[in-house]
Amino acid sequence: MAYCTGCGGQMPDSARFCTQCGKAMGAVGAPQSYAAPVSVEPLDYTIQGDNLQVIRIRLKPGQELFAEAGKMLYKQPQVSWETRMSGESLGDKLIGAVKRKLMGESLFLTYFRSSGPGEVGFAGSYPGRIQAFELRAGESVLVQRDSFLVAQSSAQLNIAFTKKLGAGFFGGEGFILEKLTGPGTVFIHAGGDFVEFNLAPNEVLQVDTGSLVAFEESVDYDIQLVGGIRTALFGGEGLFLATMRGPGRVIVQSMTLAKMRRELAPYPMGGNESHGLGAIGSIFTSDD
């Protein structure tokens, strides 16, 4: 099965041009800027562990991955690696680097390719879970900043902006999200354990703004004010909640990195901001 690298549309293996966007498919003698259709073979992988999980990916000859820098744990000698900026031209590389910095990722990506059967392992930088998404061509998932881990090279990592001002100003992730688009398998990492919801059309779920990990593009995302001023001031949850309206899949994390840092840090006033008047000082900010 082949896919156009321009629009992600499914292609016949013998096609010379994409029937959806018209992009040339890299026939013999075509310019190098024309990419050949991508043949996506499922990854052989397992996710091991509980709250310190590891992905073990067994690559077949010719399979390639790209990963966030510094997330590899081990590899076998037949798996080669190369750190580079993605993009064909210098301009594409620079724009891609700027986008990755806005997403909280590193400037460079590391590519892994196997000349024979070989294994490579990856893990997150703090206690949490790993989630895999098997994306079809053109299918996308939106995830929180700094959560990308590794993906097949046929998938695309890009920046996504929230569509509503309220979500950008008061959402725990700000205006910027990460968008992962198929075809291919992609992996993300976030804190604590995960709770998954499959929302029906017009079904609503309200989530702590910083606890939102991932959601499908079909889900409407907005931020709404908490019901009462007493709850906002003394409930320890802040003023706003993320409102997710189906249909689509939503994943929530039980522990954010900001919460972990806050709980491990000493309390200068001997209290906890989740109780009583300690919440007042942070009602206009979202540490989560």
N, C-alpha and C positions, 0 to 999 in steps of 0.2 A: 504494500500500500504506500502511495506517495502523496506528498502534500506540497503545495506552493509555499515557498519561504517568504513570499511577499504578502499574501493575504491569509494563508493558512488553509485555503480551500483544498478539498480532496481532488487528486489528479489521477488519470489513467497513467500507468507506468510508461507508456509510449508517447505521451503528450509532449509537444515541443513548446506550447504556450498554455498559460493558465486560462481556463474558460471563464473565470470570474474577474480577474484583474488584468489579464493580457500579458503578464510578465513572461519573458522568454525563459525557457527551462534549461539552458546550458547545453545545447546540442554541440556536437563536435565543431570546433572552430568558433564558437560563440565567445564574446568578450568575457573576461574573468569576472566582471561585475555581475554577470548573470549567474544566479545560483541554481544548482541542480535541484530537482525535487527531493525532499527528504523522505527516506524510507525509515519508518519508526518501528523498531523491534522492541517488544516489552522488556523491561529490566527484570533481572533476577535479583531480588533483594530480600533481606529480612531486617526487621527493627527489633533489637534486643534491649532488655533492661526495663526498669520501672520509671524512676524519675531522673535518671542519668542515662538516657537512651543513646544507642549507637545504631547507625545504619550500616549494614554490611552489604555492599553491592558487588555482585559477581559479573564482571564485564565479559562479553564475548568479543572475538576479534573484530575490530573496526568500530565498536561502540564508543561513544564519547560523552563525557559529562562536563559541566562547568559548575564551579562551587565558589562560595564566598571565601576569600583568602583567610587562611588560618583555621579552617574547620576540619581539615583532614587529620585523622588519627594514625592511619597506617596505610601501606599499599604493598603489593607484591611487585617484584622487580620488573615483570613484563608490562606493568602499567606505567606508562610515561606521563609526565606532567609538564605543563608550561604555563607560566603566568603572563597574561597579556590583557590589553584593553580590547573590548569587543568593538566591531565596526569595520567597514571596509576602508574608508578614507580617514585622513587625519581629523577632519571635522567631525565625522561620526564618532571617532574614538574620544575626542574631547567632550562632545555633547553627552556621550554615554557616561563618561567619568563624572561630569557635573551632576547628572541625574542620580548616579549611585551615591554620591555624597549627600544629596538631598534626602535620599531614602535611608540614610544611616549606614550604608554599606561601604566597603573599601573601594579605592579607585580602580583596583585591578581584580580580575577574576582568574581563577586557576582552572585550567582545562586538563582533563584526564582522559587518556586514550590507551586502549590495550591492544598489543600486537598479537596476543594469544589469550586464552582464558586466564583471567586474573582478578584479584579481589582488592577493593579499596574501602576504607571505612571512614565515616564522618560522624561528628557529634556537635551539639550546641556548646555555648560558652558558659552556661549556668544551668542549674537543675531545672528540668522541664521535660516536655514531651516533643516527639517528632511526629508530624502528620504528613502523609503522602497523598497526592492528588493525581489521579490518572486522567489527564486532560485530552479530550478529542481535539481535532484540528479546529482552530478558531474559538475553542471554549476557554474561558478565563475565570480566574478566581482572584479576589482582592484580599490582601493580607496586610497586617500591621507592619510598620516600618521596622527594619533591622531583623526581620524574621526569616528571610530567605536563607536556605542552607545549601542545597545542591539540586541540579536538574539535568535531564538529558539535553544535549546540545540542540535538539530540534525545538525545544521550548524557548519562549522569549520572556525576559525579565524587563519590565518597564515601570515607569513612574505613573501614578494615577492621582488625580486631585479630587477631593470631595466636591460634589456638585452644589452643595448648599453652604451658605455663609455660616449658619448656625453650627453645622457639623464641623466646619474648619476652626471657628473661634473657640468652641467649647468642648469639642471632642478630644479624648485623651490622645489621639494620634495626630491632631492638628489637621492641616489641609492635605497632607501627603500620605498616600498609601502605596503599596507595591502591587503591581498587576502582573500575574503570571498567566501566560497564554500557551495553549497547546498547539501542535500535538506533542505528547510526551509525558513522562512522569516527573513531577517536581516535589520537593520536600521542604517543609518549613519547620522551625523550632520556636517554641514559646514556653513560658514558665508554668510550673505546677502541673495539674491534670487538666484534661480537656472535657468539655461537655458539648455534645453536638445536638443541634435541632434541625429538623426538616420542616420548615414553615409552609403551611398551606396558603393558597391565595388569600391575601388580606389578613392573614393571621399575624399578630403583633407580638414582639418580644422586646422587653426593655432591659438593657444591659448596662452595667457600670462602664463608663466610657473607656477606661484603660484596659478592661478585661476582654474586649472584643479582639479575637485573633484573626478570623477569616470569614468571608461570606461570598456567595456567588453574585454575579453581576445582576441577576434577576431580583435580588433583594434591595428594597428601597431603604436608604440609610439617612437618618436625620438625628438631631439632638433636641430634646425637649426639656423644659424646666420641670423640676420636681414639684409635686403637688402643693405642699404647704411650706411657709417660711420656717415654721418650727422644725419640720423634718429636715429642711435644708441646713439649718444652723446647728442642730443638735443630733442629727442622725448619723453624722460621720461619713456620709456618702457624697457630699458636695451638692451643688445646685442642679446638675444636669445628668440625664441618662441618655444613652444611645437607644433610639427607637428603630427596630428592624421590622420591616413589613414584607411578608412573603408574597410570592412563592420563592423558595430557595433554601439553601443550606447555610447555617450559621454555626460557627465554632467559638466557644468562650473558654478562656483560661481561668484557672482558680488562683493563680499567683502571678502578679506582674513583677518585672524587675524593679520598678520604682517602689512597690510595697516591700519587697525583700530588703532593699537598701534601707528603707525607713525603719523597718522592724529591727534590723541589725544595728542601726546607729543608736548611740546613747541619747536619751531624752534630756535636753537641757533644763526643762522645767519639772522633770520627774513625772510627767504624765504622758498620755497617749492621745494623739490628735483624733482618734476615732471615738473618743468619749468626751461628753460635756463641752465646755467652752473652748477646748483645744481645737475644735473644728472651725471656729470662727476665723482664725487667722488665715485659713487656706480655702475659704469658700469660693474665691474668685480664681483659683488656680486648680490645675488638675495634675497632680504628681503621678497619677496612674496612667 
